Amino acid sequence: LTMTFAHLEMLCIQWTATPPCNWFQDQKTLNHVWKSLLDELRKGRLTAATEIVDSTGVNVTFPLSIGLLQGYVQEQMISAGFVPTGWAQPVLTIANLAGFRGDEAKQQQVRAILDRYCVLPSSPGKEAWSGVKTWSLYGTCVGQQSVGLSSSYHSKHFEGFG
């Protein structure tokens, strides 16, 4: 994640007049925001409200992990190479998480990341669990990377074996 940020930081140095890079006064400011963001992540302070309600009637929150942020920003950076200002989206993600656009944008960004990875895959005939946001409903991150789906196609050959 630090290498990802270093790459974004170098891009922002080159694009100081372009949003969201122009939201940062200089490289030092951007670096400070990054270190503060990592600290918040490590302390579990970047959270989104779940559907789970505690005994006092308050919605339980679910924390964003460093790994989920890494995966999300990495995906954005892969896509960034195909459009002229694609790098702006991962920088905007960092700016949102750092609170540059307010608390609501920060929470929306956390939800977007959790919704990307902590949701069950859609499967025809399995509507009861298709698309369930596990982080919000159950307070745990289970997504398509954790769930295997059986194919209705039966073959004697499995990826070239058999």
C-alpha positions as CSV (number, residue, x, y, z in Angstrom):
1,L,0.0,0.0,0.0
2,T,2.9,2.4,0.7
3,M,4.3,1.8,-2.8
4,T,0.9,2.5,-4.2
5,F,0.7,5.7,-2.4
6,A,4.3,6.7,-3.4
7,H,3.2,6.3,-7.0
8,L,0.1,8.4,-6.5
9,E,2.3,11.0,-4.7
10,M,4.6,11.2,-7.7
11,L,1.7,11.7,-10.0
12,C,0.3,14.5,-7.8
13,I,3.6,16.3,-7.8
14,Q,3.3,16.4,-11.6
15,W,-0.4,17.4,-11.6
16,T,-0.5,20.1,-8.9
17,A,-3.1,22.2,-10.7
18,T,-5.6,19.3,-11.2
19,P,-8.2,18.1,-8.7
20,P,-7.9,16.3,-6.3
21,C,-4.1,16.9,-6.2
22,N,-4.6,20.6,-5.9
23,W,-6.4,20.0,-2.6
24,F,-3.0,19.4,-1.0
25,Q,-0.7,22.4,-0.4
26,D,2.4,20.4,-1.2
27,Q,4.0,17.0,-1.1
28,K,4.6,17.3,2.7
29,T,0.9,17.9,3.2
30,L,-0.1,14.9,1.1
31,N,2.4,12.8,2.9
32,H,1.0,13.9,6.3
33,V,-2.5,13.1,5.2
34,W,-1.3,9.6,4.1
35,K,0.4,8.9,7.4
36,S,-2.7,10.1,9.3
37,L,-4.9,7.9,7.2
38,L,-2.8,4.8,7.9
39,D,-3.0,5.6,11.6
40,E,-6.8,5.8,11.4
41,L,-6.9,2.5,9.5
42,R,-4.7,0.8,12.0
43,K,-6.8,2.0,14.9
44,G,-10.0,0.8,13.3
45,R,-11.5,4.4,13.0
46,L,-12.5,4.3,9.4
47,T,-15.9,2.6,9.7
48,A,-19.4,2.4,8.2
49,A,-22.6,1.7,10.1
50,T,-24.0,-1.8,9.7
51,E,-27.6,-3.0,9.9
52,I,-26.8,-4.6,13.2
53,V,-28.2,-2.7,16.2
54,D,-26.6,-3.0,19.7
55,S,-28.4,-3.3,23.0
56,T,-28.6,0.5,23.3
57,G,-30.3,0.9,19.9
58,V,-27.2,2.2,18.0
59,N,-26.0,0.7,14.8
60,V,-22.7,-1.2,15.1
61,T,-19.9,-0.1,12.8
62,F,-17.6,-2.2,10.7
63,P,-14.0,-1.1,10.2
64,L,-12.2,-0.8,6.9
65,S,-9.0,-2.8,6.8
66,I,-5.7,-1.9,5.2
67,G,-5.9,-4.9,2.9
68,L,-9.3,-3.9,1.6
69,L,-8.1,-0.4,0.9
70,Q,-5.1,-1.7,-0.9
71,G,-7.2,-3.9,-3.1
72,Y,-9.6,-1.1,-3.9
73,V,-6.9,1.4,-4.8
74,Q,-4.9,-1.2,-6.7
75,E,-8.0,-1.9,-8.9
76,Q,-8.4,1.9,-9.5
77,M,-4.8,2.2,-10.4
78,I,-5.0,-0.7,-12.9
79,S,-8.0,1.1,-14.6
80,A,-6.1,4.5,-14.3
81,G,-3.6,3.5,-17.0
82,F,-6.3,3.4,-19.7
83,V,-7.6,7.0,-19.3
84,P,-5.7,10.3,-19.2
85,T,-6.7,11.4,-15.7
86,G,-7.4,7.9,-14.3
87,W,-5.0,8.5,-11.5
88,A,-7.4,11.1,-10.1
89,Q,-9.8,8.4,-8.8
90,P,-7.4,6.7,-6.4
91,V,-6.2,10.0,-5.1
92,L,-9.9,11.1,-4.6
93,T,-10.4,7.8,-2.7
94,I,-7.6,8.8,-0.3
95,A,-8.8,12.4,-0.1
96,N,-12.4,11.1,0.8
97,L,-11.1,8.8,3.4
98,A,-9.0,11.6,4.9
99,G,-12.1,13.7,5.2
100,F,-11.4,16.4,2.6
101,R,-15.0,16.3,1.5
102,G,-16.6,15.8,4.9
103,D,-17.7,13.0,7.1
104,E,-20.5,11.8,4.8
105,A,-18.2,11.4,1.9
106,K,-15.7,9.6,4.1
107,Q,-18.4,7.1,5.2
108,Q,-19.7,6.7,1.7
109,Q,-16.2,5.9,0.6
110,V,-15.8,3.3,3.3
111,R,-19.2,1.8,2.3
112,A,-18.1,1.7,-1.4
113,I,-15.0,-0.3,-0.5
114,L,-16.8,-2.7,1.8
115,D,-19.6,-3.1,-0.8
116,R,-17.0,-4.0,-3.4
117,Y,-15.4,-6.8,-1.5
118,C,-17.8,-7.9,1.3
119,V,-20.8,-9.0,-0.8
120,L,-21.8,-12.4,-1.9
121,P,-21.8,-13.1,-5.6
122,S,-25.0,-13.2,-7.6
123,S,-26.2,-16.6,-8.6
124,P,-29.3,-17.6,-10.6
125,G,-31.7,-19.4,-8.4
126,K,-30.0,-18.3,-5.2
127,E,-31.7,-15.0,-4.7
128,A,-31.9,-15.4,-0.9
129,W,-28.2,-14.8,-0.6
130,S,-27.2,-13.3,-4.0
131,G,-25.7,-9.8,-3.5
132,V,-25.9,-9.9,0.3
133,K,-23.6,-7.3,1.9
134,T,-22.1,-9.5,4.6
135,W,-20.3,-6.6,6.3
136,S,-23.5,-4.8,6.9
137,L,-25.8,-7.7,7.6
138,Y,-23.5,-10.0,9.6
139,G,-20.6,-7.9,10.7
140,T,-18.0,-9.9,8.8
141,C,-16.4,-9.6,5.4
142,V,-17.3,-12.5,3.2
143,G,-17.2,-11.9,-0.6
144,Q,-17.0,-13.7,-3.9
145,Q,-13.3,-14.3,-3.2
146,S,-14.3,-16.5,-0.3
147,V,-17.2,-18.3,-1.8
148,G,-17.1,-20.9,-4.5
149,L,-20.1,-21.5,-6.8
150,S,-20.8,-24.9,-8.3
151,S,-21.4,-25.1,-12.0
152,S,-24.3,-26.9,-13.4
153,Y,-22.1,-28.0,-16.3
154,H,-20.6,-31.4,-15.6
155,S,-17.5,-32.4,-17.5
156,K,-15.0,-35.2,-17.3
157,H,-12.3,-32.7,-17.9
158,F,-11.2,-30.1,-15.3
159,E,-9.0,-27.4,-16.7
160,G,-7.1,-29.8,-19.0
161,F,-6.9,-32.7,-16.5
162,G,-8.8,-35.9,-17.1
